[in-house]
């Protein structure tokens, strides 16, 4: 067998697996290629035999390049996604690689449907952005021999899956320290979804800054939004309606910060005279907001470029220097934060 060409050896192995599984060779090929049209029990049986025979599905892929990578987002309705895409596109332009963009479809009856679609077309690899990665999805990509890199993973990826993120804890710490230095002590926080790793890290940084300054952490001043304007508006309104409302709010995204702007405006509060606001992201629009937004810059385009570079190394079979890269965040001070007023005005009752 060692002297046979790769394609013939692979076909012989697949034929043996098909015979042992009691299925046709095309059915085994469908499993290898990640096609969705295979019964779950049959797929499980074939997958077990592929593992037992140590069949390497990545071998054939490494002999062929499509010149295309897939960039999969949790959603495409955010300028945050555009910045990530810009970084990946810049890498692709210098490496003669196209980028196919898609979004995870929520509520699908088949949780691995997006991975099925990727496995069934010719892609060199996948970059997954801020999405949960299930065991079924990971297994399908692995069985198809498709390299994967994750940006801002929602849940902890397996140790062998490369990931790129930002220093979220440090960002939350610095944002809160900035507000504390301005004299604020009642500081609210609006994170993203509570089960997102980046949300947890940012709130942990916020809490650490408070505790270092001797300010008690009050869970009643923390809310979880959706990283979008609506979440900032709704959760910001809840904080501003508290009997002892905060004089400052750390929003876990720039979009949520803009939602807080509107919640404050509707209550007759001025930013920053009555309420200081800090965002997170440094979207291009942040400097053009009214007032310009103080925020934590995370290098979104660089995160995209870094993930694409890691994916390119995986496709080439090159060893990675690290499977986890965190890029530095930075405080950008603008006009949405100011020293705490001695007697902050209250919104009309």
SERO-4910 file (N, C-alpha, C, O; in steps of 0.05 Angstrom, whole numbers):
BEGIN
 pado doro    nc1    nc2    nc3   cac1   cac2   cac3    cc1    cc2    cc3    oc1    oc2    oc3
  Unk    A     16    -24      0      0      0      0     17     25      0      9     46    -12
  Unk    A     41     24     13     57     48     15     67     58    -12     73     82    -15
  Unk    A     69     40    -31     79     48    -57     57     57    -76     63     67    -98
  Unk    A     32     55    -68     10     64    -85      7     94    -84     14    107    -64
  Unk    A     -2    106   -106     -7    135   -106    -27    142    -84    -44    125    -77
  Unk    A    -26    167    -74    -43    175    -52    -73    171    -59    -88    160    -43
  Unk    A    -81    179    -83   -110    177    -90   -119    148    -90   -141    142    -81
  Unk    A   -102    130   -100   -110    102   -101   -111     90    -73   -129     75    -66
  Unk    A    -90     97    -56    -91     87    -28   -116     96    -14   -128     80      0
  Unk    A   -124    121    -18   -147    132     -5   -172    118    -14   -190    112      2
  Unk    A   -174    113    -40   -198     99    -50   -200     71    -39   -221     61    -33
  Unk    A   -176     58    -37   -176     30    -26   -185     31      3   -201     14     11
  Unk    A   -176     50     18   -184     52     46   -214     57     48   -227     45     65
  Unk    A   -224     75     32   -252     82     33   -269     58     25   -291     54     36
  Unk    A   -260     43      6   -275     19     -3   -276     -1     20   -297    -14     24
  Unk    A   -253     -4     34   -253    -23     56   -272    -14     79   -286    -30     91
  Unk    A   -272     12     84   -290     23    104   -319     20     96   -336     13    113
  Unk    A   -325     24     71   -352     21     61   -362     -8     64   -384    -12     73
  Unk    A   -344    -27     58   -351    -55     60   -356    -62     90   -375    -76     96
  Unk    A   -339    -52    107   -341    -59    136   -366    -46    148   -378    -57    166
  Unk    A   -373    -22    138   -396     -8    149   -422    -18    136   -444    -12    146
  Unk    A   -420    -33    114   -444    -42    101   -459    -21     85   -483    -21     83
  Unk    A   -443     -1     75   -455     20     59   -440     23     33   -419      9     29
  Unk    A   -450     40     15   -437     44    -10   -413     62     -8   -411     78     11
  Unk    A   -394     61    -27   -371     79    -28   -380    108    -30   -368    125    -17
  Unk    A   -400    115    -46   -410    143    -47   -419    153    -20   -416    177    -13
  Unk    A   -431    135     -4   -440    144     23   -417    151     41   -417    171     55
  Unk    A   -396    135     40   -371    141     55   -359    167     45   -350    183     62
  Unk    A   -359    171     19   -348    196      8   -364    220     18   -352    241     24
  Unk    A   -391    217     21   -407    239     31   -399    246     60   -397    270     67
  Unk    A   -394    226     76   -386    231    104   -358    245    104   -355    264    119
  Unk    A   -340    235     88   -313    247     87   -314    276     79   -299    292     90
  Unk    A   -332    283     60   -334    310     50   -353    327     66   -358    350     59
  Unk    A   -365    316     88   -382    332    105   -410    338     94   -423    357    102
  Unk    A   -418    322     75   -445    326     64   -466    320     84   -463    302    101
  Unk    A   -488    335     84   -509    332    105   -528    309    100   -542    300    118
  Unk    A   -530    299     75   -550    279     68   -542    251     74   -542    233     57
  Unk    A   -535    246    100   -528    219    109   -542    216    136   -542    233    153
  Unk    A   -555    193    140   -569    187    165   -550    189    188   -527    179    186
  Unk    A   -559    200    211   -541    203    234   -527    177    243   -504    177    249
  Unk    A   -543    155    244   -532    130    253   -510    120    233   -490    110    241
  Unk    A   -516    123    207   -496    115    187   -471    132    189   -449    122    188
  Unk    A   -475    158    192   -452    176    195   -435    168    219   -410    167    216
  Unk    A   -448    163    241   -433    156    265   -417    130    261   -394    128    270
  Unk    A   -429    110    247   -415     85    242   -391     89    224   -370     78    229
  Unk    A   -395    105    203   -373    110    185   -351    126    198   -327    121    195
  Unk    A   -359    146    214   -339    163    228   -322    146    247   -298    149    249
  Unk    A   -335    127    260   -320    109    279   -299     93    263   -277     89    272
  Unk    A   -307     82    240   -289     66    224   -266     83    212   -243     74    210
  Unk    A   -273    107    204   -252    125    194   -231    130    215   -207    131    210
  Unk    A   -240    134    240   -222    138    262   -205    113    267   -181    114    271
  Unk    A   -218     90    267   -204     65    273   -183     59    251   -162     48    257
  Unk    A   -188     67    226   -170     62    204   -149     84    202   -132     84    184
  Unk    A   -151    105    220   -133    128    219   -133    141    191   -112    148    181
  Unk    A   -156    144    180   -159    156    154   -155    186    156   -170    199    171
  Unk    A   -136    197    141   -131    226    142   -146    240    120   -138    238     96
  Unk    A   -167    254    127   -182    268    106   -170    294     98   -177    306     77
  Unk    A   -151    304    114   -137    328    106   -116    324     85   -108    343     72
  Unk    A   -107    299     81    -85    294     62    -92    302     34    -76    315     21
  Unk    A   -116    294     25   -123    301     -2   -127    331     -6   -120    342    -27
  Unk    A   -138    345     15   -141    374     13   -114    389     11   -112    409     -3
  Unk    A    -94    378     24    -68    392     24    -55    391     -4    -37    407     -9
  Unk    A    -64    373    -21    -53    372    -48    -68    390    -67    -61    392    -90
  Unk    A    -88    404    -57   -104    421    -74   -111    447    -60   -118    447    -37
  Unk    A   -109    469    -74   -115    495    -64   -137    508    -81   -136    508   -105
  Unk    A   -158    518    -68   -179    531    -82   -175    561    -84   -187    574   -101
  Unk    A   -157    572    -67   -152    600    -67   -176    616    -55   -180    639    -61
  Unk    A   -191    602    -37   -215    614    -25   -216    606      4   -212    582     11
  Unk    A   -221    625     22   -226    619     50   -254    630     58   -264    649     46
  Unk    A   -266    617     78   -293    626     87   -290    641    113   -276    633    131
  Unk    A   -305    664    114   -306    680    138   -335    680    147   -353    690    134
  Unk    A   -340    667    170   -367    662    180   -372    679    205   -358    676    225
  Unk    A   -392    696    204   -399    714    226   -424    704    241   -440    689    230
  Unk    A   -426    712    266   -451    707    281   -474    724    270   -497    717    271
  Unk    A   -467    747    258   -486    765    245   -472    785    229   -448    791    234
  Unk    A   -485    796    209   -472    815    190   -484    843    193   -480    860    175
  Unk    A   -498    849    215   -511    874    218   -496    893    236   -508    909    251
  Unk    A   -470    892    235   -454    909    253   -429    920    238   -416    905    223
  Unk    A   -422    945    243   -397    956    232   -373    942    244   -351    942    233
  Unk    A   -376    929    267   -355    913    279   -347    891    260   -323    886    256
  Unk    A   -367    878    247   -361    857    228   -346    867    204   -328    854    193
  Unk    A   -353    891    196   -339    903    172   -310    907    178   -293    903    160
  Unk    A   -302    915    202   -274    920    209   -259    893    209   -236    892    199
  Unk    A   -271    872    219   -258    846    218   -254    837    189   -233    828    181
  Unk    A   -275    841    173   -274    833    144   -251    849    130   -237    838    114
  Unk    A   -248    874    137   -228    890    124   -200    878    129   -184    877    110
  Unk    A   -195    869    153   -169    857    159   -165    831    144   -143    826    134
  Unk    A   -185    814    142   -183    789    128   -179    794     98   -163    781     85
  Unk    A   -194    813     87   -191    820     59   -163    830     52   -152    824     31
  Unk    A   -152    846     70   -125    857     65   -105    834     64    -87    835     47
  Unk    A   -108    815     81    -90    791     80    -95    776     54    -76    768     40
  Unk    A   -120    772     47   -126    757     23   -115    770     -2   -106    757    -21
  Unk    A   -116    797     -3   -107    812    -26    -77    808    -31    -67    808    -54
  Unk    A    -62    804     -9    -33    800    -12    -25    771    -14     -1    765    -18
  Unk    A    -44    753    -13    -39    724    -15    -55    711    -37    -58    686    -37
  Unk    A    -66    727    -55    -81    716    -78   -103    697    -68   -108    676    -80
  Unk    A   -117    705    -48   -138    689    -36   -164    704    -34   -165    727    -24
  Unk    A   -186    693    -44   -212    705    -42   -225    699    -15   -217    680     -1
  Unk    A   -244    715     -7   -257    712     19   -288    710     14   -300    729      3
  Unk    A   -299    688     22   -328    684     20   -340    690     48   -332    678     68
  Unk    A   -359    708     49   -371    717     75   -399    706     78   -415    706     59
  Unk    A   -405    695    102   -432    685    107   -437    689    137   -420    697    152
  Unk    A   -462    683    145   -470    686    173   -483    660    182   -496    646    167
  Unk    A   -479    654    208   -491    630    220   -521    634    220   -531    656    229
  Unk    A   -536    614    212   -566    616    213   -575    605    239   -571    581    245
  Unk    A   -588    622    255   -598    614    281   -625    600    279   -641    606    261
  Unk    A   -630    581    297   -655    568    297   -658    546    277   -680    535    273
  Unk    A   -636    538    264   -638    517    244   -642    490    257   -631    486    279
  Unk    A   -657    473    245   -663    447    257   -638    430    258   -635    412    275
  Unk    A   -619    435    239   -593    421    239   -572    440    249   -563    457    234
  Unk    A   -562    436    274   -543    455    285   -517    457    270   -503    477    272
  Unk    A   -510    436    255   -485    436    240   -489    444    211   -472    438    194
  Unk    A   -512    457    204   -518    462    176   -498    479    162   -491    475    139
  Unk    A   -488    500    177   -468    518    164   -442    503    158   -429    508    138
  Unk    A   -435    485    176   -411    469    171   -415    450    148   -396    444    133
  Unk    A   -439    440    145   -446    422    123   -442    437     97   -430    426     78
  Unk    A   -451    462     96   -448    478     71   -419    482     65   -411    481     42
  Unk    A   -403    488     85   -374    493     80   -360    468     71   -344    469     53
  Unk    A   -367    446     84   -354    421     77   -361    411     49   -346    395     38
  Unk    A   -383    420     39   -392    410     13   -381    427    -10   -385    420    -33
  Unk    A   -368    450     -4   -356    465    -26   -326    468    -22   -316    461      0
  Unk    A   -313    478    -42   -284    478    -42   -273    502    -27   -272    524    -38
  Unk    A   -264    498     -3   -253    520     13   -226    511     25   -223    488     32
  Unk    A   -207    529     27   -181    523     39   -182    523     69   -166    509     82
  Unk    A   -201    538     81   -203    540    110   -225    559    119   -237    572    102
  Unk    A   -230    560    145   -252    576    156   -242    593    179   -226    585    196
  Unk    A   -251    618    179   -248    636    202   -276    641    213   -294    651    200
  Unk    A   -280    633    238   -306    635    252   -305    658    272   -287    659    288
  Unk    A   -324    677    270   -323    701    286   -346    702    306   -369    701    299
  Unk    A   -339    704    332   -358    708    354   -383    691    351   -405    700    352
  Unk    A   -378    665    349   -400    646    347   -393    622    365   -370    616    369
  Unk    A   -414    609    375   -410    585    390   -402    562    371   -414    559    350
  Unk    A   -382    546    380   -373    524    364   -381    498    379   -370    492    400
  Unk    A   -399    483    367   -408    458    380   -390    435    373   -375    437    353
  Unk    A   -392    414    388   -376    390    382   -383    379    355   -366    369    340
  Unk    A   -409    380    348   -417    369    322   -406    385    299   -397    374    279
  Unk    A   -406    412    302   -395    429    281   -365    424    278   -354    422    256
  Unk    A   -351    423    301   -322    419    300   -315    392    287   -297    390    271
  Unk    A   -331    372    295   -326    345    284   -330    345    254   -315    331    239
  Unk    A   -350    359    244   -355    359    215   -333    373    200   -325    364    179
  Unk    A   -322    395    211   -300    409    198   -275    391    198   -260    389    179
  Unk    A   -270    378    221   -247    361    223   -249    337    204   -229    329    191
  Unk    A   -273    325    202   -276    302    185   -272    309    156   -265    292    140
  Unk    A   -277    335    149   -273    344    121   -245    354    117   -238    362     95
  Unk    A   -229    354    138   -201    364    135   -199    393    131   -180    402    117
  Unk    A   -218    409    142   -218    438    137   -205    453    161   -215    450    183
  Unk    A   -183    467    156   -171    482    178   -189    504    189   -206    515    174
  Unk    A   -187    510    215   -205    529    228   -190    547    246   -172    538    261
  Unk    A   -196    573    245   -186    593    265   -211    608    275   -229    615    260
  Unk    A   -212    614    301   -234    627    313   -226    655    323   -205    658    336
  Unk    A   -243    675    317   -239    702    328   -260    707    350   -284    703    346
  Unk    A   -251    716    373   -268    722    396   -288    699    401   -312    703    399
  Unk    A   -278    676    407   -296    653    411   -316    658    433   -309    669    454
  Unk    A   -341    649    429   -361    652    450   -355    633    473   -357    641    496
  Unk    A   -349    609    467   -342    589    487   -313    580    483   -302    583    461
  Unk    A   -300    569    504   -272    562    501   -268    540    480   -280    519    482
  Unk    A   -252    546    459   -248    525    439   -229    504    449   -214    509    469
  Unk    A   -228    480    437   -209    460    445   -180    471    442   -176    489    426
  Unk    A   -161    461    458   -134    472    459   -121    473    431   -103    489    426
  Unk    A   -128    454    414   -114    453    388   -127    471    367   -117    472    344
  Unk    A   -148    485    374   -161    504    355   -150    532    359   -153    543    380
  Unk    A   -136    543    339   -125    570    342   -147    591    345   -168    589    333
  Unk    A   -141    611    361   -160    633    365   -146    659    368   -123    661    377
  Unk    A   -161    681    361   -150    708    363   -170    725    378   -194    723    373
  Unk    A   -161    741    397   -179    759    412   -164    784    420   -142    790    410
  Unk    A   -176    799    437   -164    823    448   -162    820    479   -174    802    490
  Unk    A   -147    839    491   -144    838    520   -169    850    533   -168    873    542
  Unk    A   -190    835    533   -216    845    543   -216    852    572   -227    872    580
  Unk    A   -202    835    589   -201    841    617   -187    868    622   -196    885    637
  Unk    A   -164    872    609   -149    896    612   -165    920    602   -164    942    613
  Unk    A   -181    916    580   -198    938    570   -219    946    590   -223    970    595
  Unk    A   -232    927    603   -252    933    623   -240    947    647   -251    965    659
  Unk    A   -216    938    654   -201    950    677   -195    980    671   -201    997    688
  Unk    A   -183    985    648   -174   1012    642   -198   1031    638   -197   1054    647
  Unk    A   -219   1021    626   -243   1038    622   -254   1047    649   -262   1070    653
  Unk    A   -255   1028    668   -266   1035    695   -247   1052    711   -255   1070    725
  Unk    A   -221   1047    708   -201   1064    722   -203   1092    712   -199   1111    728
  Unk    A   -208   1096    686   -211   1123    675   -234   1138    689   -232   1161    696
  Unk    A   -257   1124    692   -280   1136    705   -275   1141    734   -284   1162    745
  Unk    A   -262   1123    747   -255   1127    776   -237   1151    779   -240   1167    798
  Unk    A   -218   1155    761   -199   1177    763   -214   1204    759   -204   1225    769
  Unk    A   -237   1203    746   -253   1228    743   -271   1233    767   -287   1252    767
  Unk    A   -270   1216    787   -285   1220    811   -311   1204    813   -326   1207    832
  Unk    A   -317   1188    792   -342   1172    793   -339   1149    812   -319   1135    813
  Unk    A   -361   1143    826   -362   1120    844   -386   1103    838   -385   1078    842
  Unk    A   -407   1114    829   -430   1099    820   -427   1094    790   -436   1111    774
  Unk    A   -415   1072    783   -409   1066    755   -424   1041    746   -419   1019    756
  Unk    A   -442   1045    727   -457   1023    716   -441   1009    694   -422   1021    683
  Unk    A   -449    985    687   -436    970    665   -457    955    649   -475    942    661
  Unk    A   -454    956    623   -472    941    605   -454    923    589   -440    932    570
  Unk    A   -454    897    595   -437    878    580   -453    868    556   -476    876    551
  Unk    A   -441    850    541   -455    835    521   -469    811    533   -473    811    558
  Unk    A   -477    792    518   -490    768    528   -473    755    551   -448    754    549
  Unk    A   -486    746    572   -472    737    595   -456    712    592   -438    706    608
  Unk    A   -461    696    570   -445    672    566   -422    676    546   -409    656    540
  Unk    A   -417    700    537   -395    705    519   -370    709    535   -370    723    555
  Unk    A   -348    696    527   -323    699    541   -313    728    543   -304    737    564
  Unk    A   -316    743    521   -307    771    521   -324    788    540   -313    806    553
  Unk    A   -350    782    543   -367    797    562   -358    792    590   -356    810    606
  Unk    A   -353    766    597   -345    759    624   -318    773    630   -315    783    652
  Unk    A   -300    773    611   -273    784    616   -275    815    621   -262    825    639
  Unk    A   -292    828    605   -294    857    608   -307    865    636   -298    884    648
  Unk    A   -327    849    644   -339    855    670   -320    847    693   -319    861    713
  Unk    A   -304    827    689   -284    820    709   -264    843    712   -255    849    734
  Unk    A   -256    855    690   -237    878    691   -250    901    705   -237    915    721
  Unk    A   -275    906    698   -291    928    712   -292    923    742   -287    942    757
  Unk    A   -298    899    750   -300    893    778   -272    896    792   -271    906    814
  Unk    A   -251    887    779   -225    889    791   -217    918    795   -205    925    816
  Unk    A   -223    936    776   -217    964    779   -231    976    803   -219    991    818
  Unk    A   -257    969    806   -272    979    829   -259    970    855   -256    986    874
  Unk    A   -253    944    857   -243    933    882   -215    945    888   -209    949    912
  Unk    A   -199    949    868   -173    961    873   -175    989    884   -158    999    899
  Unk    A   -197   1003    876   -201   1031    885   -216   1032    911   -222   1053    921
  Unk    A   -223   1009    922   -238   1008    948   -267   1013    944   -281   1021    964
  Unk    A   -278   1010    920   -306   1015    915   -320    988    913   -312    970    899
  Unk    A   -341    984    929   -355    959    930   -368    953    903   -380    970    890
  Unk    A   -365    928    894   -378    919    870   -408    914    875   -415    899    893
  Unk    A   -425    927    859   -454    925    863   -466    911    838   -468    923    817
  Unk    A   -473    885    840   -484    871    817   -510    884    806   -517    880    783
  Unk    A   -523    901    822   -546    915    813   -540    937    792   -558    947    779
  Unk    A   -515    944    790   -507    964    770   -496    951    744   -486    965    726
  Unk    A   -499    924    742   -489    910    718   -513    899    703   -531    887    714
  Unk    A   -513    903    677   -534    893    659   -520    878    636   -497    884    629
  Unk    A   -535    860    624   -525    846    600   -543    853    576   -567    849    576
  Unk    A   -530    863    555   -544    871    531   -537    852    508   -532    828    512
  Unk    A   -537    863    484   -533    846    460   -511    857    442   -508    848    419
  Unk    A   -496    876    452   -474    890    437   -486    909    416   -470    922    402
  Unk    A   -512    912    413   -524    929    393   -537    954    406   -539    955    431
  Unk    A   -545    973    389   -557    998    400   -581    992    418   -584   1004    439
  Unk    A   -597    973    409   -622    967    425   -616    958    453   -629    966    472
  Unk    A   -595    941    455   -587    931    482   -577    954    500   -584    955    523
  Unk    A   -562    972    488   -552    995    504   -574   1013    512   -574   1024    534
  Unk    A   -593   1017    494   -616   1035    500   -633   1023    522   -640   1037    541
  Unk    A   -640    998    520   -657    985    540   -644    982    567   -655    990    587
  Unk    A   -620    971    567   -606    967    592   -596    993    604   -596    996    629
  Unk    A   -588   1012    587   -581   1038    597   -604   1052    611   -601   1065    632
  Unk    A   -628   1049    599   -652   1061    611   -658   1049    638   -666   1064    656
  Unk    A   -653   1023    641   -658   1010    667   -639   1022    688   -647   1028    711
  Unk    A   -614   1026    681   -594   1037    700   -601   1066    707   -599   1074    730
  Unk    A   -609   1081    687   -615   1110    692   -641   1114    707   -646   1136    717
  Unk    A   -658   1093    708   -683   1095    723   -680   1085    752   -699   1086    767
  Unk    A   -656   1077    760   -652   1068    787   -654   1092    806   -647   1115    798
  Unk    A   -663   1088    831   -666   1110    850   -639   1125    854   -638   1149    855
  Unk    A   -617   1109    856   -591   1121    858   -576   1115    832   -559   1098    830
  Unk    A   -583   1130    811   -573   1124    784   -543   1128    783   -532   1145    797
  Unk    A   -529   1113    766   -500   1117    762   -494   1144    749   -510   1155    734
  Unk    A   -471   1154    756   -461   1179    743   -444   1173    719   -436   1191    704
  Unk    A   -438   1147    715   -422   1139    692   -430   1111    684   -438   1095    701
  Unk    A   -427   1104    659   -433   1077    649   -411   1068    630   -403   1082    612
  Unk    A   -401   1044    636   -382   1031    618   -398   1012    601   -409    992    611
  Unk    A   -400   1017    575   -415   1000    556   -396    981    543   -374    989    534
  Unk    A   -404    956    540   -386    935    529   -383    936    499   -369    919    488
  Unk    A   -394    956    486   -390    960    457   -397    989    451   -412   1002    465
  Unk    A   -385    999    429   -392   1026    420   -422   1029    414   -434   1049    420
  Unk    A   -433   1009    401   -461   1010    393   -478   1012    418   -498   1028    419
  Unk    A   -472    997    439   -487    999    464   -484   1027    476   -502   1038    488
  Unk    A   -460   1038    474   -455   1065    485   -473   1085    471   -484   1103    484
  Unk    A   -477   1083    445   -495   1101    430   -524   1097    439   -540   1116    439
  Unk    A   -531   1072    446   -557   1067    456   -561   1081    483   -583   1091    489
  Unk    A   -540   1081    500   -541   1096    525   -544   1126    521   -559   1139    535
  Unk    A   -531   1137    500   -534   1165    493   -564   1171    490   -574   1191    501
  Unk    A   -578   1155    475   -606   1160    470   -623   1157    495   -642   1172    500
  Unk    A   -617   1136    511   -632   1133    536   -628   1157    554   -647   1166    567
  Unk    A   -604   1168    555   -599   1192    571   -614   1216    560   -626   1231    575
  Unk    A   -613   1219    534   -627   1242    521   -657   1242    527   -668   1263    533
  Unk    A   -669   1218    526   -698   1217    531   -704   1223    560   -727   1228    567
  Unk    A   -685   1222    578   -690   1228    606   -679   1255    614   -678   1262    637
  Unk    A   -673   1271    594   -664   1298    599   -636   1300    611   -629   1320    623
  Unk    A   -620   1279    607   -593   1279    618   -573   1285    595   -577   1277    572
  Unk    A   -552   1300    602   -532   1308    583   -506   1291    586   -498   1286    609
  Unk    A   -494   1284    563   -468   1271    563   -447   1291    554   -450   1302    533
  Unk    A   -427   1297    570   -419   1283    595   -426   1298    621   -419   1290    642
  Unk    A   -441   1321    618   -446   1337    642   -460   1322    664   -453   1324    688
  Unk    A   -480   1305    657   -495   1290    677   -488   1260    677   -492   1247    697
  Unk    A   -477   1251    655   -471   1222    653   -446   1219    635   -446   1227    612
  Unk    A   -425   1206    646   -402   1199    630   -406   1171    618   -417   1153    631
  Unk    A   -398   1168    593   -402   1142    579   -375   1134    566   -362   1150    552
  Unk    A   -368   1108    570   -345   1096    556   -355   1072    540   -371   1056    550
  Unk    A   -345   1070    515   -352   1047    498   -330   1027    497   -311   1028    513
  Unk    A   -332   1010    477   -311    989    473   -312    981    444   -333    971    434
  Unk    A   -291    984    429   -287    976    401   -271    996    386   -252    988    372
  Unk    A   -278   1022    388   -266   1043    372   -274   1039    343   -258   1037    325
  Unk    A   -301   1038    338   -311   1038    311   -306   1065    298   -304   1085    312
  Unk    A   -303   1066    272   -298   1091    258   -317   1113    265   -310   1137    266
  Unk    A   -342   1106    271   -363   1127    277   -359   1139    304   -370   1160    310
  Unk    A   -343   1127    322   -341   1136    350   -331   1165    351   -341   1180    368
  Unk    A   -313   1172    334   -302   1200    335   -321   1220    324   -317   1244    328
  Unk    A   -341   1211    309   -360   1230    297   -386   1232    312   -404   1247    305
  Unk    A   -389   1217    334   -413   1218    350   -415   1245    364   -395   1260    365
  Unk    A   -438   1251    376   -441   1276    390   -450   1270    419   -474   1263    423
  Unk    A   -433   1273    438   -405   1281    436   -387   1257    427   -395   1234    429
  Unk    A   -363   1263    416   -345   1241    408   -340   1222    432   -337   1231    455
  Unk    A   -340   1197    426   -341   1176    446   -314   1168    457   -296   1161    442
  Unk    A   -311   1169    483   -288   1157    497   -293   1127    495   -314   1117    502
  Unk    A   -272   1112    487   -276   1083    483   -251   1068    486   -229   1079    488
  Unk    A   -253   1041    487   -230   1023    488   -226   1013    459   -244   1000    448
  Unk    A   -203   1018    449   -198   1009    422   -189    979    423   -170    972    436
  Unk    A   -203    963    408   -192    936    403   -186    935    373   -203    943    356
  Unk    A   -163    925    366   -154    926    338   -168    906    320   -157    885    313
  Unk    A   -192    913    312   -209    894    298   -197    885    271   -196    861    266
  Unk    A   -188    904    255   -177    897    229   -152    879    233   -147    860    218
  Unk    A   -136    886    253   -112    870    259   -119    842    268   -105    823    262
  Unk    A   -141    840    283   -150    814    291   -158    797    267   -151    773    266
  Unk    A   -171    809    247   -177    795    223   -153    787    207   -151    764    198
  Unk    A   -133    805    205   -109    798    191    -93    776    205    -83    758    192
  Unk    A    -92    777    231    -77    757    247    -90    730    243    -76    710    240
  Unk    A   -117    729    245   -131    703    242   -126    692    214   -122    668    211
  Unk    A   -127    709    194   -122    700    166    -94    690    163    -90    670    149
  Unk    A    -75    703    175    -47    694    174    -44    667    187    -30    649    176
  Unk    A    -57    663    210    -55    637    223    -68    615    206    -58    593    204
  Unk    A    -91    622    193   -104    603    176    -86    595    153    -84    572    145
  Unk    A    -73    616    141    -55    610    118    -33    591    126    -25    574    111
  Unk    A    -22    595    150     -1    577    160    -12    549    164      2    529    158
  Unk    A    -36    546    174    -48    520    177    -52    506    150    -46    482    147
  Unk    A    -62    521    130    -66    510    104    -40    501     91    -39    480     78
  Unk    A    -18    515     97      8    508     86     22    486    103     43    477     95
  Unk    A      9    478    125     21    458    141     44    468    158     60    452    169
  Unk    A     46    494    162     68    506    178     60    506    207     36    509    214
  Unk    A     79    502    225     73    502    254     66    531    263     79    550    255
  Unk    A     46    533    281     39    559    292     56    565    316     63    547    332
  Unk    A     64    591    319     79    599    342     63    597    368     73    592    389
  Unk    A     36    601    365     18    600    388    -10    594    378    -17    602    355
  Unk    A    -26    580    393    -53    575    385    -72    595    397    -96    595    390
  Unk    A    -62    614    414    -79    635    425    -64    661    424    -43    664    436
  Unk    A    -75    681    410    -63    707    408    -83    728    418   -106    728    409
  Unk    A    -74    745    436    -90    767    446    -76    793    439    -53    798    447
  Unk    A    -90    810    424    -79    836    416    -87    857    437   -108    856    449
  Unk    A    -70    877    440    -73    897    461    -96    916    455   -101    923    433
  Unk    A   -110    923    477   -131    944    476   -118    971    485    -97    971    497
  Unk    A   -132    993    480   -122   1019    487   -145   1038    492   -165   1038    478
  Unk    A   -142   1054    513   -162   1075    520   -159   1099    502   -137   1110    499
  Unk    A   -181   1106    489   -182   1130    472   -200   1150    486   -224   1146    487
  Unk    A   -189   1172    496   -205   1191    512   -215   1213    493   -200   1226    479
  Unk    A   -241   1217    494   -254   1238    478   -272   1254    497   -266   1258    520
  Unk    A   -295   1263    487   -311   1283    502   -336   1271    515   -352   1287    526
  Unk    A   -339   1245    516   -362   1233    529   -358   1228    559   -376   1218    572
  Unk    A   -334   1234    569   -328   1230    597   -318   1256    609   -303   1271    596
  Unk    A   -326   1261    634   -317   1286    648   -318   1281    678   -329   1260    687
  Unk    A   -306   1299    693   -306   1296    722   -335   1296    732   -353   1309    722
  Unk    A   -339   1280    753   -366   1277    765   -376   1304    775   -361   1317    790
  Unk    A   -400   1311    767   -412   1336    777   -417   1334    807   -424   1312    817
  Unk    A   -415   1356    821   -419   1355    850   -448   1348    857   -453   1333    876
  Unk    A   -467   1359    842   -495   1353    846   -508   1347    819   -520   1364    806
  Unk    A   -504   1321    810   -514   1314    783   -544   1318    782   -559   1311    800
  Unk    A   -553   1328    759   -582   1333    756   -597   1307    753   -585   1288    743
  Unk    A   -622   1306    761   -638   1283    758   -658   1287    735   -666   1309    730
  Unk    A   -664   1265    722   -684   1267    700   -712   1272    712   -717   1265    735
  Unk    A   -729   1284    697   -757   1290    707   -770   1264    715   -768   1244    702
  Unk    A   -785   1265    737   -800   1242    746   -826   1239    732   -841   1221    737
***
